[in-house]
Amino acid sequence: MKYLPIRLSIFVLVLAIAGTTVFARATSAEATRPNIVVFLVDDMGVMDTSLPFLTDAQGQPQRYPLNDFYRTPNMEKLAATGIRFSNFYAMSVCSPTRASIMTGQNAARHHTTQWISPEQNNRGKFGPPDWNWEGLREDSVTLPRILQSAGYRTIHVGKGHFGPFNKAGADPANLGFDVNIAGRAIGVPGSYSGRLNYGNGIGKRKGKDRAVPHLEKYHGTDMHLTDALTLEAESQIDEAVSSDTPFFLYLAHYAVHSPHQSDPRFADHYVDSGQSQRVQNFATLVEGMDKSLGDLLAYIRERGIGENTLILFLGDNGTDAPIGHEHAVACAAPLRGKKGSHYEGGVRVPFVAAWATPKTENSAQQTLSIPAGAIQSQMGNVCDLLPTIVELTGAPVPNDHVVDGTSLTKLLAGEADAEHSSDFLMHFPHEHRTNYYTSLRSGDWKVIHHDFPGEDSGKLRYQLFNLASDPFEQTNLAENHPDVLKRMMLQLTNHLEQHNAQYIMLDSRPTPPQLPSGN
């Protein structure tokens, strides 16, 4: 099925009807197309912040102990001027999410269903042999390429992880970015320390090349990797502003991914927390990331472009905080699970959208008015970013490119959107923390199918949860509600078929999920 979710804004339609070239350079700041910043944090789950995303029965933010442990004041300030989503989803590991942001497609469709090991194919024993380990290609339809064709300066700063070594996706410059700083095939930095040259020239991490490129000017200094990336992003913004060109900045921090090395600037904040040293180190990386957000916002405002710059802040998968087991209620408490897991702690991520400088008179903000301090309870997911951004910028998507996401503009305005999907499919036919599974959330219900029932599922093939009555996934309802299980599994298999999904290989043949017996 092909989805064309682009709703051009009224002013773009008027320009087109008048015969005016939509992508001509604007003659005034008020008429300029919006700048877009995607601020992506690695391994940051929905609970790794002092900003509460979970809500009570009345839809009001509800604090939990982890919200009182982490310090993210700039996230709080951003949310106070914009809208946060209490139900926003990403894939459970990083490369699938990053490809989904770039293409607007679910991982089941673009087939990068596992994180990409830079050196060798990591499909797993039973994984699809032709899964998309190569990742994004030079001919892939990508968000930066779409925006580039519409006259945007496209800037990549930070982690890439779009493809393995010696493939096109290893260099974001091959994917539609005019500029690539610090992005390559790696998903893990060799070091966060400038003193250690971010992993350059100090030997290989665990025998593998994980050096962060293009940051030689900071080598031998005390500059933390997170700050170095922020400064480089600001420099690129300068160039775009100087050339009077709208920009798309994809700032993808390596933080807060392992190695969980302490950011010494914030270490004192956690010494009396009662948490282990590893957890304290993780928290310092979170706080350093939040400082980057504050610094970037301040810089954008100082440059006088805040009114026309939209910030989209999110994480790429569930938390990887070094607390507890990946299937327990621990590191994402009260949610169950963590990165790599099929539970909510593995796929729920923070998402905040705001104009850097709110101003209702600004023409772009009149096209998309974001209410201050709002909470959106309707679901969104990473596939929705591309259709949202192309709608706001008027950039054209090729007619033959299938987009699974739908625009978030109504939801960003604080409205309900009956046409926006309430489904989220997570397909993982590989080995990781949780092996070989598919999950589907549809409204309040969530079903999980395990290709190989194991310890993480209680050795059950099916798990069924009602997230309205059981948001923390404690009671498996598969046996008590066989009718719902049947309906949800039919939806799940239909989604996989519509996405042309790949399946595990048993006896040299693809094996789709099994429907409940008797159905």
C-alpha positions in Angstrom: 0.0 0.0 0.0 1.3 3.5 -0.9 0.9 6.4 1.5 1.1 10.0 0.3 0.6 11.9 3.6 1.7 15.3 2.4 -0.8 18.1 3.2 0.7 21.3 1.7 0.1 24.3 3.8 -2.3 27.0 2.6 0.4 29.5 1.8 2.3 27.0 -0.3 -0.8 26.2 -2.3 -1.5 29.9 -2.9 2.0 30.4 -4.1 1.7 27.5 -6.5 -1.6 28.6 -7.9 -0.1 32.1 -8.5 2.6 30.5 -10.6 5.3 31.4 -8.1 8.1 28.9 -7.6 7.5 27.4 -4.2 11.2 26.9 -3.6 12.4 30.4 -4.5 14.4 32.2 -1.8 12.2 34.2 0.5 12.6 38.0 0.4 11.9 38.5 4.1 12.4 36.7 7.4 8.7 36.3 7.9 8.3 34.6 4.5 11.3 32.3 4.9 10.6 28.5 5.1 11.3 27.2 8.6 14.6 25.9 9.6 14.3 22.3 11.0 16.5 20.9 13.8 16.2 17.2 14.6 18.0 16.8 18.0 18.5 13.0 18.4 19.8 11.4 21.6 21.3 7.9 21.5 19.9 5.4 23.9 17.8 7.9 25.8 14.5 6.4 26.9 11.3 8.2 28.1 12.4 8.0 31.8 16.0 9.3 31.5 15.0 12.9 32.3 13.7 15.2 34.9 10.9 16.1 32.5 8.0 13.7 33.2 6.4 12.2 30.1 4.1 9.6 31.6 0.7 10.8 32.7 -2.0 10.0 35.2 -5.6 9.0 34.4 -6.4 12.7 33.8 -3.6 13.1 31.3 -1.4 15.2 33.6 2.3 14.6 34.0 3.2 12.2 36.7 6.6 12.1 38.3 8.4 9.0 39.3 11.7 8.5 41.2 13.8 8.5 38.0 12.5 11.9 37.1 14.0 13.1 40.4 17.3 11.5 39.8 18.1 12.9 36.3 18.8 16.6 35.7 17.5 18.0 32.3 16.4 21.6 33.0 16.7 22.6 29.3 14.4 19.8 28.3 12.0 21.2 30.9 12.3 24.7 29.4 11.8 23.4 25.9 8.6 21.5 26.9 7.3 24.6 28.7 7.3 26.5 25.4 6.1 23.5 23.3 4.4 20.1 23.3 5.6 16.7 24.6 4.2 13.4 23.6 3.4 10.8 26.3 3.2 8.0 23.7 6.0 8.3 21.2 7.7 5.3 19.7 11.0 4.3 18.1 12.4 1.0 17.1 14.1 -0.9 19.9 17.6 -0.5 18.5 19.4 2.4 16.8 20.0 1.7 13.1 16.4 0.8 12.3 15.2 4.0 13.9 17.8 6.1 12.1 16.8 4.6 8.7 13.1 5.2 9.6 13.7 8.9 10.3 15.6 9.2 7.0 13.0 7.3 4.9 9.6 7.7 6.7 9.3 3.9 6.5 8.9 1.3 9.2 11.9 -1.0 9.7 9.7 -3.9 8.5 9.6 -2.2 5.1 13.2 -0.8 4.7 14.5 -4.1 6.1 17.2 -2.6 8.3 15.7 -4.5 11.2 18.8 -4.9 13.3 21.5 -2.5 14.4 24.3 -2.5 11.8 27.6 -4.0 12.8 30.2 -2.0 10.9 32.5 -5.0 10.2 30.3 -8.0 9.5 26.7 -9.1 8.8 25.0 -9.6 12.2 21.7 -11.1 11.1 21.8 -13.9 13.7 21.5 -17.6 13.3 17.9 -17.5 12.0 17.7 -14.0 10.7 16.7 -13.1 7.1 19.8 -13.7 5.0 19.0 -10.7 2.8 18.0 -8.2 5.5 19.3 -4.8 4.8 22.7 -4.9 6.5 24.0 -2.5 3.8 21.6 0.2 5.2 20.9 3.4 3.3 22.3 3.7 -0.2 23.3 6.5 -2.6 20.0 6.0 -4.4 17.9 5.8 -1.3 15.1 8.4 -1.0 16.0 10.2 2.2 14.8 13.2 4.1 18.0 15.3 3.6 18.0 14.5 -0.1 14.3 15.6 -0.3 15.1 18.9 1.5 18.3 19.4 -0.4 16.3 19.3 -3.7 14.0 22.0 -2.2 16.9 24.4 -1.6 17.7 23.5 2.0 21.3 23.3 3.4 21.4 19.8 4.9 23.7 19.3 7.9 24.7 16.1 9.6 26.6 16.4 12.9 27.2 13.4 15.2 26.4 9.8 14.9 25.5 8.3 11.5 25.3 4.4 11.8 23.4 4.3 8.5 25.6 1.6 6.9 28.7 -0.6 7.5 32.3 0.2 6.6 33.0 0.4 2.9 29.3 1.0 1.9 27.7 4.2 0.9 25.7 4.5 4.1 28.9 4.8 6.1 29.2 8.4 5.0 26.1 10.6 5.5 27.4 12.9 2.7 26.4 10.1 0.3 22.8 10.3 1.5 21.8 13.9 0.8 23.7 15.8 3.5 25.7 18.8 2.2 27.9 18.5 5.3 28.9 15.6 7.4 30.8 16.1 10.7 31.6 13.1 12.9 29.4 10.6 11.2 30.6 7.3 9.9 29.6 3.6 10.2 30.2 3.4 13.9 27.5 3.5 16.6 29.8 3.8 19.6 32.4 6.4 20.2 35.9 5.3 21.0 36.0 7.9 23.7 34.0 11.0 24.9 37.2 12.7 25.9 39.1 15.3 23.8 42.2 14.3 25.8 41.9 10.8 24.2 41.1 12.3 20.8 37.6 10.7 20.8 39.2 7.4 20.1 41.7 8.5 17.4 45.2 7.2 17.6 44.8 5.5 21.0 44.2 2.0 19.9 41.0 0.3 19.1 38.1 -0.1 21.5 37.6 -3.8 22.2 39.8 -4.5 19.1 37.5 -2.4 16.8 37.9 0.9 15.1 35.5 3.3 16.8 37.3 6.6 16.4 35.0 9.7 15.9 36.2 11.6 12.7 36.5 15.3 11.8 37.1 16.7 15.2 40.9 17.1 15.1 40.8 20.7 16.3 39.6 19.5 19.7 42.1 16.7 20.1 44.2 17.0 23.3 41.8 19.4 24.9 39.3 19.0 27.7 36.4 19.4 25.2 33.8 16.7 25.8 32.5 15.1 22.6 29.0 16.3 23.3 30.2 19.9 23.4 32.4 19.5 20.4 29.4 18.4 18.3 27.4 21.3 19.6 30.0 23.8 18.6 30.3 22.3 15.1 26.5 22.4 14.7 26.5 26.1 15.7 29.3 26.8 13.1 27.2 25.1 10.4 24.2 27.2 11.4 26.3 30.3 11.0 27.2 29.3 7.4 23.5 28.7 6.5 22.4 32.0 8.1 25.3 33.9 6.3 24.2 32.5 3.0 20.5 33.3 3.7 19.6 29.6 3.2 17.1 27.6 5.2 18.7 24.7 6.9 18.0 21.2 8.1 20.2 20.3 11.0 20.4 16.6 12.1 22.3 16.8 15.4 22.6 13.1 16.4 24.6 12.9 19.7 26.7 9.8 20.5 25.6 10.4 24.0 24.2 8.8 26.0 25.4 5.5 24.4 28.1 3.4 26.1 31.0 3.7 27.0 29.4 5.3 30.0 32.3 7.4 30.8 31.7 10.2 33.4 31.4 13.7 32.2 33.4 15.3 35.1 31.6 18.6 34.8 28.5 17.0 36.4 29.9 14.2 38.5 29.3 16.0 41.8 25.6 16.1 41.2 25.3 12.3 41.6 27.9 11.2 44.2 25.3 11.0 47.0 22.6 9.5 44.9 23.1 5.9 46.2 23.4 4.7 42.6 26.3 2.7 41.2 29.2 4.5 39.6 28.1 3.3 36.1 24.6 4.7 36.7 26.1 8.0 37.9 28.3 8.1 34.8 25.2 7.6 32.6 23.4 10.4 34.4 26.3 12.8 33.7 26.1 12.0 30.0 22.4 12.8 30.1 23.0 16.1 31.8 25.8 17.0 29.3 23.3 16.3 26.5 20.8 18.6 28.1 23.5 21.3 28.3 24.0 20.9 24.6 20.3 21.5 24.0 20.4 24.6 26.1 23.5 25.9 24.4 22.1 25.3 20.9 18.8 27.0 21.7 20.6 30.0 23.1 22.8 30.2 20.0 19.8 30.0 17.6 18.1 32.8 19.5 21.2 34.9 19.5 21.5 34.6 15.8 17.9 36.0 15.5 16.5 32.9 13.8 14.6 31.4 16.7 11.2 32.4 15.5 11.7 30.5 12.3 13.4 27.4 13.7 11.5 24.3 14.7 13.1 22.0 17.3 12.2 18.3 17.2 13.8 16.5 20.2 13.7 12.7 20.6 15.5 9.5 21.6 16.4 6.7 19.1 15.3 3.7 21.2 14.5 2.8 24.8 16.9 3.5 27.6 20.2 1.7 28.0 20.7 2.9 31.6 22.9 0.3 33.4 20.2 -0.5 35.9 18.6 -4.0 36.2 17.6 -6.6 33.7 16.3 -5.7 30.3 12.9 -7.4 30.9 12.3 -6.1 34.4 10.9 -2.9 35.8 14.2 -1.2 36.6 16.0 1.2 34.3 12.8 2.6 32.9 10.7 2.2 36.0 7.8 2.1 36.2 7.9 0.9 32.6 9.2 -2.6 32.0 12.2 -3.3 29.8 15.0 -1.4 28.2 16.8 -1.0 24.8 16.5 -4.2 22.7 13.4 -5.3 24.6 9.8 -5.7 23.2 8.4 -4.1 26.4 7.5 -0.4 26.5 10.8 0.6 28.1 12.5 -0.6 24.9 10.5 1.4 22.5 9.0 4.5 24.3 11.2 7.6 23.8 10.9 11.2 24.7 9.6 13.5 22.0 9.3 17.3 22.4 8.5 19.8 19.6 8.8 23.6 20.0 9.7 26.7 18.1 13.0 27.9 19.4 11.5 31.4 20.0 7.7 31.3 20.2 6.0 34.2 18.4 2.5 33.9 17.3 2.9 36.7 14.7 5.5 34.7 12.8 4.1 33.3 9.5 5.6 29.9 10.0 4.2 29.7 13.5 0.8 30.7 12.2 1.0 27.7 9.9 2.0 25.5 12.8 0.9 26.9 16.2 2.3 24.8 19.0 0.6 25.3 22.4 3.0 26.0 25.3 3.3 23.4 28.0 1.0 21.0 26.2 0.9 17.2 26.5 -0.2 15.1 23.5 -1.5 11.7 24.5 -2.2 10.5 20.9 0.5 8.2 19.5 3.3 9.2 17.3 6.5 7.4 16.0 9.7 8.0 14.2 8.3 7.3 10.8 6.1 10.4 11.2 9.1 12.9 11.1 9.6 12.8 7.4 6.0 13.5 6.4 5.7 16.2 9.1 8.9 18.0 7.9 8.0 17.8 4.2 4.6 19.2 4.9 6.0 22.1 6.8 8.7 22.9 4.2 6.7 22.1 1.0 9.5 19.7 -0.1 8.4 17.1 -2.7 8.5 13.4 -2.0 9.0 11.2 -5.1 5.7 9.6 -6.1 7.0 6.1 -6.0 8.4 6.4 -2.5 6.2 4.7 0.1 5.9 6.5 3.4 4.5 4.7 6.4 4.4 7.6 8.7 1.7 10.3 8.7 2.1 14.0 9.5 2.1 15.1 13.1 1.1 18.7 12.4 -2.4 18.4 13.9 -1.0 16.6 17.0 1.8 19.2 17.3 -0.9 21.9 17.4 -2.4 20.1 20.4 -5.4 18.8 18.5 -6.8 15.3 18.0 -6.3 13.7 14.7 -8.6 10.8 13.9 -6.7 10.1 10.7 -3.4 9.6 12.4 -2.5 5.9 12.9 -2.8 4.5 16.4 -0.7 1.5 15.4 3.0 0.9 16.0 4.7 -2.2 14.5 8.1 -3.4 15.9 9.6 -6.3 13.9 12.8 -7.9 15.0 13.8 -11.2 13.3 17.2 -11.2 14.9 19.2 -11.9 18.0 19.8 -9.2 20.7 18.6 -8.8 24.2 15.2 -10.1 23.1 15.5 -12.5 20.2 13.2 -13.0 17.2 9.9 -11.2 18.0 7.3 -8.9 16.5 5.1 -6.6 18.5 2.1 -4.4 17.6 0.5 -1.7 19.6 -2.9 -0.8 18.3 -4.8 1.7 20.5 -4.9 0.4 24.0 -3.9 -3.2 23.1 -0.4 -4.6 22.5 0.5 -8.1 21.3 3.9 -9.7 21.2 4.7 -12.7 19.2 7.9 -14.7 20.0 9.2 -16.8 17.2 11.2 -18.9 19.7 9.5 -18.7 23.1 12.1 -18.2 25.8 12.8 -17.0 29.3 12.0 -13.4 28.4 8.5 -14.3 27.5 7.9 -16.8 30.3 8.3 -19.4 27.5 5.1 -18.3 25.9 4.6 -17.6 22.2 2.1 -14.8 22.8 1.9 -11.9 25.2 -1.1 -9.6 25.3 -1.4 -6.4 27.3 -4.0 -3.7 27.7 -2.0 -0.6 28.2 -4.9 1.4 29.4 -5.5 -0.8 32.5 -2.0 -2.2 32.7 0.5 0.4 31.4 3.5 -1.3 32.9 2.8 -4.7 31.2 2.4 -6.9 34.3 -0.5 -9.1 33.3 -0.5 -11.3 30.2 -4.1 -11.5 28.9 -3.4 -13.9 26.0 -5.3 -16.8 27.6 -8.1 -14.7 29.1 -8.9 -12.8 25.9 -8.5 -15.3 23.0 -10.8 -13.1 20.8 -8.6 -10.1 21.2 -5.5 -12.1 20.8 -6.8 -13.5 17.5 -7.8 -10.0 16.3 -4.4 -8.5 17.2 -2.4 -11.3 15.7 -4.4 -10.9 12.4 -3.6 -7.2 12.5 0.1 -8.0 13.2 0.4 -10.4 10.3 -1.5 -8.1 7.9 0.9 -5.3 8.8 3.9 -7.5 8.1 2.4 -8.5 4.7 1.6 -4.9 3.8 5.2 -3.9 4.6 6.7 -6.7 2.6 8.4 -7.8 5.8 11.2 -10.4 6.0 10.9 -13.4 8.3 13.1 -15.8 10.3 14.5 -18.7 8.3 13.6 -22.3 9.4 14.5 -25.3 7.2 15.7 -22.8 4.6 12.4 -21.1 4.2 10.9 -17.9 5.5 8.6 -18.5 8.5 6.0 -15.8 9.3 4.5 -15.5 12.8 2.2 -18.2 13.8 -1.5 -17.4 14.5 -3.0 -18.8 17.7 -4.0 -22.5 17.3 -7.6 -23.0 16.1 -7.6 -19.8 14.2 
